[in-house]
Amino acid sequence: MRILDKYILKKYFTTFIFTLLILIPITVAIDISEKYSKFLDHADLGVGEIISNYYIPFIINYGNTFMPLALFISTILFTSKLASNTEIVAIHSAGIPYKRFLKPYLLGAILIALISLTANHFLLNKSNKTLEDFDEAYIRREKKTKTYVNEANLQLSENDIVYFKRFTFSRNHGTNFSYQHFDGLNLKYILTGRTIKWNTKDSTYTITNYTKRWIGKKNDSIESGRKLDTTFNFMPKDLLYVDYLAIEMASPELYAHIKESENRGVKNLNKYKVELYSRTTLPVSSIILTVIAVSLASRKRRGGIGINLAVGVSLMFLYVFFMKVTEVLGASATYNPLFMVWIPNILFGIVAVYLYFKAKK
């Protein structure tokens, strides 16, 4: 690694950390002003608990979210400073091409992207869960946790389906239960019950006022009774599909959950897929935004740093706007979530390539 690489990398990381340390306290201060009265509503809530269970996960979460923004702004700031001091002109005069000049920026961006990628896929789910639990207990007025589901159905396998008129999670109790087994398109067996209860102690189900029916080619066989203990390869939590569960899962767990849900016939899992795919697209954006920032700021302009910063921040907010719009569209059942989540990176990747070749000239 040359002196130039060390020099740029040092400025790259120090300016990035400095920018992040400015953005995060501002965000925390705004959040405290909004949540202060809600904290006071709970006399048993101490400052230590607020810091450890809310603001530390809050800082981790928002620090990761702001990482591309902080990286983009910091790169524009210190590269514009290099350009205004004619340091970049001196670098090129020494025979170092633009491509070589860009190398330490890319090394820094890749390192930060790898850290963010690891955190997104394997670590942030823990802080998200801590933050969500605290928010549920002390801040949110309307509880996020669903206590029941109506008209719930679940495909256990290719040939097995269960249905509930209503299932109450607090009591692990369901009504108007039906289990159907198919052989291809032909219904072979059906089990119905007025109520069904999940027994947590031995992981069994108790069905009351049940009827079993075996469907034959010529005649059917029927059995009924008051109580039946049996097992099924699902748990009550499998009936619950809500958005917040996705951010509380590590990526391997989330991927397994998506696959299992698809096998069970759950139709729209796009919100879960958007969460999974965006864990990769956000870190990758750090590399794309770094190339854009260097290409914009490496040329000395009449307006100085202010012009570069104004153009850069405008592009950054345009990127954030596209990202949010495509995430919403990707979460709907109409669009392909993988394609929609990657659209901002594809578009701004094209912009980065264009600006790179323009700056190279």
Contacts in CASP RR format, 6 or more apart in sequence:
PFRMAT RR
TARGET T0000
AUTHOR 0000-0000-0000
METHOD contacts of the structure
MODEL  1
MRILDKYILKKYFTTFIFTLLILIPITVAIDISEKYSKFLDHADLGVGEI
ISNYYIPFIINYGNTFMPLALFISTILFTSKLASNTEIVAIHSAGIPYKR
FLKPYLLGAILIALISLTANHFLLNKSNKTLEDFDEAYIRREKKTKTYVN
EANLQLSENDIVYFKRFTFSRNHGTNFSYQHFDGLNLKYILTGRTIKWNT
KDSTYTITNYTKRWIGKKNDSIESGRKLDTTFNFMPKDLLYVDYLAIEMA
SPELYAHIKESENRGVKNLNKYKVELYSRTTLPVSSIILTVIAVSLASRK
RRGGIGINLAVGVSLMFLYVFFMKVTEVLGASATYNPLFMVWIPNILFGI
VAVYLYFKAKK
4 91 0 8 1.000
4 96 0 8 1.000
4 101 0 8 1.000
4 104 0 8 1.000
5 103 0 8 1.000
5 104 0 8 1.000
5 107 0 8 1.000
8 104 0 8 1.000
8 105 0 8 1.000
9 104 0 8 1.000
9 107 0 8 1.000
9 108 0 8 1.000
11 78 0 8 1.000
11 82 0 8 1.000
12 74 0 8 1.000
12 75 0 8 1.000
12 78 0 8 1.000
12 104 0 8 1.000
12 105 0 8 1.000
12 108 0 8 1.000
13 108 0 8 1.000
15 74 0 8 1.000
15 75 0 8 1.000
15 77 0 8 1.000
15 78 0 8 1.000
16 70 0 8 1.000
16 71 0 8 1.000
16 74 0 8 1.000
16 75 0 8 1.000
16 112 0 8 1.000
18 74 0 8 1.000
19 70 0 8 1.000
19 71 0 8 1.000
19 73 0 8 1.000
19 74 0 8 1.000
19 77 0 8 1.000
20 63 0 8 1.000
20 66 0 8 1.000
20 67 0 8 1.000
20 70 0 8 1.000
23 63 0 8 1.000
23 66 0 8 1.000
23 69 0 8 1.000
23 70 0 8 1.000
24 59 0 8 1.000
24 62 0 8 1.000
24 63 0 8 1.000
24 66 0 8 1.000
27 62 0 8 1.000
27 66 0 8 1.000
28 55 0 8 1.000
28 58 0 8 1.000
28 59 0 8 1.000
31 58 0 8 1.000
35 139 0 8 1.000
38 138 0 8 1.000
38 139 0 8 1.000
39 45 0 8 1.000
39 50 0 8 1.000
39 138 0 8 1.000
41 138 0 8 1.000
42 138 0 8 1.000
45 138 0 8 1.000
53 130 0 8 1.000
53 133 0 8 1.000
53 134 0 8 1.000
54 131 0 8 1.000
54 134 0 8 1.000
54 135 0 8 1.000
56 127 0 8 1.000
57 127 0 8 1.000
57 128 0 8 1.000
57 130 0 8 1.000
57 131 0 8 1.000
57 134 0 8 1.000
58 131 0 8 1.000
60 124 0 8 1.000
60 127 0 8 1.000
61 124 0 8 1.000
61 127 0 8 1.000
61 128 0 8 1.000
61 131 0 8 1.000
63 70 0 8 1.000
64 116 0 8 1.000
64 119 0 8 1.000
64 120 0 8 1.000
64 124 0 8 1.000
64 282 0 8 1.000
65 282 0 8 1.000
67 112 0 8 1.000
67 116 0 8 1.000
67 282 0 8 1.000
67 286 0 8 1.000
68 282 0 8 1.000
68 285 0 8 1.000
68 286 0 8 1.000
68 289 0 8 1.000
69 316 0 8 1.000
69 320 0 8 1.000
71 109 0 8 1.000
71 112 0 8 1.000
71 286 0 8 1.000
71 289 0 8 1.000
71 290 0 8 1.000
71 293 0 8 1.000
72 289 0 8 1.000
72 290 0 8 1.000
72 292 0 8 1.000
72 293 0 8 1.000
72 312 0 8 1.000
72 316 0 8 1.000
73 309 0 8 1.000
73 312 0 8 1.000
73 313 0 8 1.000
73 316 0 8 1.000
75 105 0 8 1.000
75 289 0 8 1.000
75 290 0 8 1.000
75 293 0 8 1.000
75 294 0 8 1.000
75 297 0 8 1.000
76 293 0 8 1.000
76 296 0 8 1.000
76 297 0 8 1.000
76 305 0 8 1.000
76 308 0 8 1.000
76 309 0 8 1.000
76 312 0 8 1.000
77 297 0 8 1.000
77 305 0 8 1.000
77 309 0 8 1.000
79 88 0 8 1.000
79 293 0 8 1.000
79 294 0 8 1.000
79 297 0 8 1.000
79 298 0 8 1.000
79 308 0 8 1.000
80 297 0 8 1.000
80 304 0 8 1.000
80 305 0 8 1.000
80 306 0 8 1.000
80 308 0 8 1.000
80 309 0 8 1.000
81 305 0 8 1.000
82 88 0 8 1.000
82 298 0 8 1.000
83 297 0 8 1.000
83 298 0 8 1.000
83 299 0 8 1.000
83 300 0 8 1.000
83 301 0 8 1.000
84 300 0 8 1.000
84 304 0 8 1.000
84 305 0 8 1.000
86 300 0 8 1.000
88 101 0 8 1.000
88 298 0 8 1.000
88 300 0 8 1.000
89 300 0 8 1.000
91 101 0 8 1.000
92 98 0 8 1.000
92 101 0 8 1.000
98 298 0 8 1.000
98 359 0 8 1.000
98 360 0 8 1.000
99 360 0 8 1.000
101 298 0 8 1.000
102 291 0 8 1.000
102 294 0 8 1.000
102 356 0 8 1.000
105 290 0 8 1.000
105 291 0 8 1.000
105 294 0 8 1.000
106 287 0 8 1.000
106 290 0 8 1.000
106 291 0 8 1.000
108 290 0 8 1.000
109 286 0 8 1.000
109 287 0 8 1.000
109 290 0 8 1.000
109 291 0 8 1.000
110 287 0 8 1.000
112 283 0 8 1.000
112 286 0 8 1.000
113 283 0 8 1.000
113 284 0 8 1.000
113 286 0 8 1.000
113 287 0 8 1.000
114 283 0 8 1.000
116 282 0 8 1.000
116 283 0 8 1.000
116 286 0 8 1.000
117 279 0 8 1.000
117 280 0 8 1.000
117 283 0 8 1.000
120 251 0 8 1.000
120 279 0 8 1.000
120 280 0 8 1.000
120 282 0 8 1.000
120 283 0 8 1.000
121 250 0 8 1.000
121 251 0 8 1.000
121 279 0 8 1.000
121 280 0 8 1.000
122 250 0 8 1.000
122 251 0 8 1.000
123 250 0 8 1.000
124 247 0 8 1.000
125 247 0 8 1.000
125 248 0 8 1.000
125 249 0 8 1.000
125 250 0 8 1.000
125 253 0 8 1.000
128 247 0 8 1.000
128 248 0 8 1.000
129 247 0 8 1.000
129 248 0 8 1.000
132 144 0 8 1.000
132 244 0 8 1.000
132 247 0 8 1.000
132 248 0 8 1.000
135 144 0 8 1.000
136 143 0 8 1.000
136 144 0 8 1.000
136 145 0 8 1.000
144 242 0 8 1.000
144 244 0 8 1.000
146 169 0 8 1.000
146 240 0 8 1.000
146 242 0 8 1.000
147 168 0 8 1.000
147 169 0 8 1.000
147 170 0 8 1.000
148 166 0 8 1.000
148 167 0 8 1.000
148 168 0 8 1.000
148 169 0 8 1.000
148 170 0 8 1.000
149 164 0 8 1.000
149 166 0 8 1.000
149 167 0 8 1.000
149 169 0 8 1.000
149 239 0 8 1.000
149 240 0 8 1.000
150 165 0 8 1.000
150 166 0 8 1.000
151 164 0 8 1.000
151 165 0 8 1.000
151 166 0 8 1.000
152 163 0 8 1.000
152 164 0 8 1.000
152 166 0 8 1.000
152 167 0 8 1.000
152 239 0 8 1.000
153 161 0 8 1.000
153 162 0 8 1.000
153 163 0 8 1.000
153 164 0 8 1.000
154 161 0 8 1.000
154 162 0 8 1.000
154 163 0 8 1.000
154 234 0 8 1.000
154 238 0 8 1.000
154 239 0 8 1.000
154 264 0 8 1.000
154 265 0 8 1.000
154 266 0 8 1.000
155 161 0 8 1.000
155 263 0 8 1.000
155 264 0 8 1.000
155 265 0 8 1.000
155 266 0 8 1.000
156 162 0 8 1.000
156 232 0 8 1.000
156 233 0 8 1.000
156 234 0 8 1.000
156 264 0 8 1.000
157 233 0 8 1.000
157 263 0 8 1.000
159 181 0 8 1.000
159 182 0 8 1.000
159 183 0 8 1.000
159 184 0 8 1.000
160 179 0 8 1.000
160 180 0 8 1.000
160 181 0 8 1.000
160 182 0 8 1.000
161 179 0 8 1.000
161 180 0 8 1.000
161 182 0 8 1.000
162 177 0 8 1.000
162 178 0 8 1.000
162 179 0 8 1.000
162 180 0 8 1.000
162 232 0 8 1.000
162 234 0 8 1.000
163 176 0 8 1.000
163 177 0 8 1.000
163 178 0 8 1.000
163 179 0 8 1.000
163 180 0 8 1.000
164 174 0 8 1.000
164 175 0 8 1.000
164 176 0 8 1.000
164 177 0 8 1.000
164 196 0 8 1.000
164 239 0 8 1.000
165 174 0 8 1.000
165 175 0 8 1.000
165 176 0 8 1.000
165 177 0 8 1.000
166 174 0 8 1.000
166 175 0 8 1.000
166 176 0 8 1.000
167 173 0 8 1.000
167 174 0 8 1.000
167 175 0 8 1.000
167 236 0 8 1.000
167 239 0 8 1.000
168 174 0 8 1.000
169 236 0 8 1.000
169 237 0 8 1.000
169 240 0 8 1.000
171 197 0 8 1.000
172 197 0 8 1.000
172 198 0 8 1.000
172 199 0 8 1.000
172 200 0 8 1.000
172 236 0 8 1.000
173 195 0 8 1.000
173 196 0 8 1.000
173 197 0 8 1.000
173 198 0 8 1.000
174 195 0 8 1.000
174 196 0 8 1.000
174 197 0 8 1.000
175 194 0 8 1.000
175 195 0 8 1.000
175 196 0 8 1.000
176 192 0 8 1.000
176 193 0 8 1.000
176 194 0 8 1.000
177 192 0 8 1.000
177 193 0 8 1.000
177 194 0 8 1.000
177 195 0 8 1.000
177 196 0 8 1.000
177 207 0 8 1.000
178 190 0 8 1.000
178 191 0 8 1.000
178 192 0 8 1.000
178 193 0 8 1.000
179 190 0 8 1.000
179 191 0 8 1.000
179 192 0 8 1.000
179 232 0 8 1.000
180 187 0 8 1.000
180 189 0 8 1.000
180 190 0 8 1.000
180 191 0 8 1.000
181 187 0 8 1.000
181 188 0 8 1.000
181 189 0 8 1.000
181 190 0 8 1.000
182 188 0 8 1.000
186 215 0 8 1.000
187 215 0 8 1.000
188 214 0 8 1.000
188 215 0 8 1.000
188 216 0 8 1.000
189 212 0 8 1.000
189 213 0 8 1.000
189 214 0 8 1.000
189 215 0 8 1.000
190 212 0 8 1.000
190 213 0 8 1.000
190 215 0 8 1.000
191 207 0 8 1.000
191 210 0 8 1.000
191 211 0 8 1.000
191 212 0 8 1.000
191 213 0 8 1.000
192 210 0 8 1.000
192 211 0 8 1.000
192 213 0 8 1.000
193 207 0 8 1.000
193 208 0 8 1.000
193 209 0 8 1.000
193 210 0 8 1.000
193 211 0 8 1.000
194 208 0 8 1.000
194 209 0 8 1.000
194 210 0 8 1.000
195 207 0 8 1.000
195 208 0 8 1.000
195 209 0 8 1.000
196 205 0 8 1.000
196 206 0 8 1.000
196 207 0 8 1.000
196 208 0 8 1.000
197 205 0 8 1.000
197 206 0 8 1.000
198 205 0 8 1.000
198 235 0 8 1.000
198 236 0 8 1.000
199 205 0 8 1.000
199 206 0 8 1.000
199 229 0 8 1.000
203 231 0 8 1.000
203 235 0 8 1.000
204 229 0 8 1.000
204 230 0 8 1.000
204 231 0 8 1.000
205 229 0 8 1.000
205 230 0 8 1.000
205 231 0 8 1.000
205 232 0 8 1.000
206 227 0 8 1.000
206 228 0 8 1.000
206 229 0 8 1.000
207 227 0 8 1.000
207 228 0 8 1.000
207 229 0 8 1.000
207 230 0 8 1.000
208 226 0 8 1.000
208 227 0 8 1.000
208 228 0 8 1.000
209 224 0 8 1.000
209 225 0 8 1.000
209 226 0 8 1.000
210 224 0 8 1.000
210 225 0 8 1.000
210 226 0 8 1.000
210 227 0 8 1.000
210 228 0 8 1.000
211 222 0 8 1.000
211 223 0 8 1.000
211 224 0 8 1.000
211 225 0 8 1.000
212 222 0 8 1.000
212 223 0 8 1.000
212 224 0 8 1.000
213 220 0 8 1.000
213 221 0 8 1.000
213 222 0 8 1.000
213 223 0 8 1.000
214 220 0 8 1.000
214 221 0 8 1.000
214 222 0 8 1.000
234 264 0 8 1.000
238 264 0 8 1.000
241 261 0 8 1.000
241 266 0 8 1.000
241 269 0 8 1.000
243 271 0 8 1.000
245 257 0 8 1.000
246 254 0 8 1.000
246 271 0 8 1.000
246 272 0 8 1.000
246 275 0 8 1.000
246 276 0 8 1.000
247 275 0 8 1.000
249 257 0 8 1.000
251 276 0 8 1.000
251 279 0 8 1.000
254 272 0 8 1.000
254 275 0 8 1.000
254 276 0 8 1.000
255 276 0 8 1.000
257 272 0 8 1.000
258 269 0 8 1.000
258 272 0 8 1.000
258 273 0 8 1.000
258 276 0 8 1.000
261 269 0 8 1.000
261 272 0 8 1.000
262 269 0 8 1.000
267 333 0 8 1.000
268 333 0 8 1.000
270 330 0 8 1.000
270 331 0 8 1.000
270 332 0 8 1.000
270 333 0 8 1.000
270 335 0 8 1.000
270 337 0 8 1.000
271 331 0 8 1.000
273 337 0 8 1.000
273 338 0 8 1.000
274 327 0 8 1.000
274 330 0 8 1.000
274 331 0 8 1.000
274 337 0 8 1.000
274 340 0 8 1.000
274 341 0 8 1.000
277 337 0 8 1.000
277 338 0 8 1.000
277 341 0 8 1.000
277 342 0 8 1.000
278 327 0 8 1.000
278 341 0 8 1.000
281 323 0 8 1.000
281 341 0 8 1.000
281 342 0 8 1.000
281 344 0 8 1.000
281 345 0 8 1.000
284 345 0 8 1.000
285 319 0 8 1.000
285 323 0 8 1.000
285 344 0 8 1.000
285 345 0 8 1.000
285 348 0 8 1.000
288 345 0 8 1.000
288 348 0 8 1.000
288 349 0 8 1.000
288 352 0 8 1.000
289 316 0 8 1.000
289 319 0 8 1.000
289 348 0 8 1.000
289 352 0 8 1.000
291 349 0 8 1.000
291 352 0 8 1.000
291 355 0 8 1.000
291 356 0 8 1.000
292 312 0 8 1.000
292 315 0 8 1.000
292 348 0 8 1.000
292 351 0 8 1.000
292 352 0 8 1.000
292 355 0 8 1.000
293 312 0 8 1.000
294 359 0 8 1.000
295 352 0 8 1.000
295 355 0 8 1.000
295 356 0 8 1.000
295 358 0 8 1.000
295 359 0 8 1.000
296 308 0 8 1.000
296 311 0 8 1.000
296 312 0 8 1.000
296 315 0 8 1.000
296 355 0 8 1.000
296 359 0 8 1.000
297 308 0 8 1.000
298 359 0 8 1.000
299 359 0 8 1.000
301 307 0 8 1.000
301 308 0 8 1.000
315 348 0 8 1.000
315 351 0 8 1.000
319 344 0 8 1.000
319 348 0 8 1.000
322 343 0 8 1.000
322 344 0 8 1.000
322 347 0 8 1.000
322 348 0 8 1.000
323 344 0 8 1.000
326 340 0 8 1.000
326 341 0 8 1.000
326 343 0 8 1.000
326 344 0 8 1.000
327 340 0 8 1.000
327 341 0 8 1.000
329 335 0 8 1.000
329 340 0 8 1.000
330 336 0 8 1.000
330 337 0 8 1.000
330 340 0 8 1.000
330 341 0 8 1.000
331 337 0 8 1.000
END
